[in-house]
């Protein structure tokens, strides 16, 4: 299956932290949004690796109209919680609140939530969001220290990565890109770009004064790759994270699959 991940933290705003000391100024959001679609009729789920002749179903992304949404336990069910942009985004005024859609039932969407525990889902009404489609996804293979970016059934980028240690592991599971950040110093510990994901460290409750959020970020440290070296984040070369953002253009909400097997 296709899978992926890394580690950030929330200080005053979301600060990338779980790999290195949180000493940089706050990052700014970088734009990366999927194109809207009029309607959807199928739910995105990870599937076995496709052959070149197979079509891959797109994944669907729900972008909230506003800055918060009430999540229910089931369609027309009880309130589960309220997700607010200010609670899960670094720059909520500049970044949309998005969810990866797990399944669709009539006018209701089951979505992955950017909250603990990892893998949490809930239901939101379709009329509170704009739904878009993407064929982009990221897969992380923990065993082989490898990240692959997919566009449908085409692997458009593969790179060696750094992962979390045994004590501070990179967690497996299904996540999505909740935000794209641009650190103020492209030669700093997080490189020129960093993706904030929807999951959290399985062992760290907090880091540098905030929640230990998972993510993917750049680095210019050549000793970072092919090793279990981080606090749970995914480290990729600066030139690779730049290509992912500027050339490939992976949108917010795109699924990130971390294969822990």
C-alpha positions as CSV (number, residue, x, y, z in Angstrom):
1,X,0.0,0.0,0.0
2,X,1.0,3.6,-0.4
3,X,2.0,5.3,2.9
4,X,4.1,8.5,4.6
5,X,5.2,10.9,7.6
6,X,7.4,13.3,9.8
7,X,7.4,15.4,12.9
8,X,6.5,19.1,13.8
9,X,5.3,20.8,16.9
10,X,2.9,23.6,18.0
11,X,4.5,26.4,20.0
12,X,2.7,29.7,19.8
13,X,2.0,28.7,16.2
14,X,2.9,25.4,14.7
15,X,6.7,25.2,14.8
16,X,8.6,22.4,13.2
17,X,10.4,20.8,16.0
18,X,10.6,17.1,16.6
19,X,13.8,16.7,14.6
20,X,15.9,19.6,15.8
21,X,15.7,22.5,18.4
22,X,12.8,24.9,17.7
23,X,15.1,28.0,17.3
24,X,13.8,29.4,14.0
25,X,11.2,32.2,13.6
26,X,7.7,31.1,12.6
27,X,7.2,29.7,9.1
28,X,4.8,31.2,6.7
29,X,2.2,29.3,4.7
30,X,2.9,28.4,1.1
31,X,-0.1,28.0,-1.3
32,X,-0.9,24.5,-2.5
33,X,-4.6,23.7,-3.1
34,X,-6.5,21.2,-5.2
35,X,-8.8,22.2,-8.0
36,X,-12.5,22.0,-7.0
37,X,-14.8,19.4,-8.6
38,X,-18.6,19.6,-8.9
39,X,-19.5,16.2,-7.4
40,X,-18.0,12.9,-6.3
41,X,-19.4,9.4,-6.2
42,X,-16.7,7.1,-4.9
43,X,-14.6,7.0,-1.7
44,X,-10.7,7.0,-1.8
45,X,-9.0,4.0,-0.1
46,X,-5.4,2.8,-0.3
47,X,-5.1,-0.1,-2.8
48,X,-2.5,-2.6,-3.9
49,X,0.2,-1.2,-6.2
50,X,-1.4,-0.7,-9.6
51,X,0.1,-1.9,-12.9
52,X,0.9,0.6,-15.6
53,X,-2.4,-0.3,-17.4
54,X,-4.6,0.2,-14.4
55,X,-6.4,3.5,-13.5
56,X,-6.1,4.7,-10.0
57,X,-9.2,6.2,-8.4
58,X,-8.6,9.9,-7.3
59,X,-8.7,10.9,-3.6
60,X,-11.1,13.5,-2.5
61,X,-10.4,16.6,-0.4
62,X,-13.0,18.5,1.7
63,X,-12.1,22.2,2.1
64,X,-14.2,23.9,4.8
65,X,-16.1,27.0,4.0
66,X,-15.1,29.0,7.0
67,X,-12.7,28.4,9.9
68,X,-14.4,25.6,11.8
69,X,-16.7,22.6,11.3
70,X,-18.7,20.4,13.7
71,X,-17.8,16.7,13.4
72,X,-20.4,14.1,14.1
73,X,-20.1,10.4,15.2
74,X,-22.2,9.3,12.2
75,X,-24.4,10.9,9.6
76,X,-27.1,13.0,11.5
77,X,-25.5,11.6,14.7
78,X,-24.3,13.1,17.9
79,X,-21.6,15.8,18.0
80,X,-18.2,14.4,18.3
81,X,-16.1,17.6,18.4
82,X,-15.5,20.9,16.7
83,X,-12.4,21.2,14.5
84,X,-11.1,24.8,14.4
85,X,-8.5,26.2,12.0
86,X,-6.8,28.1,14.9
87,X,-6.3,24.8,16.8
88,X,-4.7,22.8,14.0
89,X,-3.0,25.2,11.6
90,X,0.1,27.4,11.9
91,X,-1.4,30.4,10.1
92,X,-5.2,29.8,10.2
93,X,-6.0,33.1,8.6
94,X,-4.0,32.2,5.5
95,X,-4.4,28.4,5.2
96,X,-7.7,26.6,4.5
97,X,-8.9,23.9,6.8
98,X,-8.9,20.7,4.8
99,X,-9.7,17.0,5.3
100,X,-9.0,13.8,3.4
101,X,-12.3,12.1,2.6
102,X,-12.5,8.4,3.6
103,X,-16.0,7.7,2.3
104,X,-19.1,9.4,1.1
105,X,-22.7,8.5,2.0
106,X,-25.2,10.8,0.3
107,X,-24.8,14.3,1.7
108,X,-22.3,13.2,4.4
109,X,-18.6,12.7,4.2
110,X,-16.5,10.6,6.6
111,X,-13.1,12.3,6.9
112,X,-9.8,11.8,8.5
113,X,-9.3,14.2,11.4
114,X,-6.1,16.1,12.3
115,X,-6.4,15.1,16.0
116,X,-5.3,12.4,18.4
117,X,-5.4,9.4,18.3
118,X,-3.9,9.0,14.8
119,X,-6.4,7.6,12.3
120,X,-9.4,9.3,13.9
121,X,-12.4,9.9,11.6
122,X,-15.7,11.6,11.8
123,X,-18.6,12.8,9.7
124,X,-19.2,16.3,8.3
125,X,-22.1,17.6,6.1
126,X,-21.1,18.0,2.4
127,X,-22.8,21.4,2.3
128,X,-20.2,22.8,4.7
129,X,-17.3,22.1,2.4
130,X,-16.0,22.3,-1.2
131,X,-14.9,18.9,-2.5
132,X,-12.0,18.5,-4.9
133,X,-10.1,15.6,-6.4
134,X,-6.5,14.8,-6.6
135,X,-4.5,11.9,-8.1
136,X,-1.4,12.8,-6.1
137,X,-0.3,10.8,-3.1
138,X,2.9,10.2,-1.0
139,X,4.1,6.8,0.2
140,X,6.7,6.2,2.8
141,X,8.3,2.8,3.2
142,X,9.8,2.6,6.7
143,X,11.7,-0.6,6.1
144,X,13.6,0.7,3.1
145,X,13.9,4.4,4.1
146,X,12.1,5.5,0.9
147,X,9.6,8.1,-0.1
148,X,7.7,7.9,-3.3
149,X,5.4,10.6,-4.8
150,X,2.6,9.1,-7.0
151,X,0.5,10.8,-9.6
152,X,-2.1,8.1,-10.3
153,X,-0.1,5.0,-11.1
154,X,3.0,6.9,-12.1
155,X,5.8,7.2,-9.6
156,X,7.0,10.8,-10.3
157,X,9.7,10.9,-7.6
158,X,11.5,8.5,-5.3
159,X,14.1,9.5,-2.7
160,X,16.0,8.1,0.3
161,X,14.9,9.6,3.6
162,X,15.6,9.8,7.3
163,X,13.2,8.4,9.9
164,X,12.5,8.3,13.6
165,X,14.5,6.2,16.0
166,X,13.2,3.1,17.7
167,X,12.5,5.2,20.8
168,X,10.8,8.0,18.9
169,X,9.4,6.2,15.9
170,X,7.8,7.5,12.7
171,X,4.2,6.1,13.0
172,X,2.5,4.1,10.3
173,X,-0.9,4.8,9.1
174,X,-3.0,7.0,6.7
175,X,-2.5,10.7,7.0
176,X,-2.9,13.8,4.7
177,X,-1.2,17.1,4.1
178,X,-2.9,19.7,6.4
179,X,-0.6,22.6,5.5
180,X,2.5,23.6,3.6
181,X,5.0,25.9,5.4
182,X,7.9,27.9,4.2
183,X,10.6,28.4,6.9
184,X,12.2,31.8,6.9
185,X,15.7,30.3,6.5
186,X,15.9,27.8,3.6
187,X,19.3,26.7,4.8
188,X,18.0,26.1,8.3
189,X,17.2,22.8,10.0
190,X,13.8,22.4,8.2
191,X,15.0,23.4,4.7
192,X,13.1,25.5,2.3
193,X,9.7,23.9,2.8
194,X,7.9,21.6,5.3
195,X,4.6,19.7,5.0
196,X,2.5,19.6,8.2
197,X,0.5,16.3,8.3
198,X,-2.6,15.2,10.1
199,X,-1.0,12.9,12.6
200,X,1.0,13.0,15.8
201,X,4.0,11.3,17.5
202,X,2.9,8.1,19.2
203,X,5.3,8.6,22.1
204,X,5.7,12.4,22.5
205,X,2.7,14.2,24.1
206,X,4.4,17.6,23.4
207,X,7.6,19.1,22.0
208,X,9.0,22.6,22.6
209,X,5.9,23.7,24.4
210,X,3.3,22.4,21.8
211,X,1.8,19.2,20.4
212,X,4.1,16.8,18.6
213,X,2.6,16.9,15.1
214,X,4.1,14.8,12.3
215,X,5.4,16.2,9.0
216,X,7.9,16.1,6.2
217,X,10.7,18.6,5.8
218,X,13.9,19.4,4.0
219,X,17.5,19.3,5.3
220,X,21.0,19.8,3.9
221,X,22.5,17.3,6.3
222,X,23.8,14.4,4.1
223,X,24.0,12.1,7.1
224,X,20.2,12.2,7.6
225,X,19.3,9.7,4.9
226,X,18.9,6.0,5.1
227,X,19.0,6.1,8.9
228,X,16.8,6.1,11.9
229,X,17.9,9.5,13.2
230,X,15.0,11.9,13.9
231,X,12.4,12.3,16.6
232,X,9.8,10.8,14.3
233,X,9.9,13.2,11.3
234,X,10.6,12.4,7.7
235,X,13.8,14.1,6.5
236,X,14.3,14.6,2.7
237,X,17.0,16.5,0.8
238,X,16.4,20.2,0.3
239,X,16.4,19.8,-3.5
240,X,13.8,17.0,-3.2
241,X,11.4,19.0,-1.0
242,X,11.8,21.9,-3.4
243,X,10.9,19.7,-6.3
244,X,7.9,18.3,-4.5
245,X,6.5,21.8,-3.9
246,X,7.6,23.9,-6.9
247,X,7.7,21.3,-9.7
248,X,5.2,18.6,-8.7
249,X,2.8,20.7,-6.7
250,X,1.3,18.2,-4.2
251,X,-1.9,19.8,-3.0
252,X,-3.2,20.2,0.5
253,X,-5.3,17.2,1.5
254,X,-3.3,14.8,-0.6
255,X,-3.1,11.4,1.2
256,X,0.2,10.3,2.9
257,X,0.5,6.6,3.5
258,X,3.2,5.3,5.9
259,X,3.9,1.7,5.5
260,X,5.1,0.4,8.8
261,X,5.4,-3.3,7.7
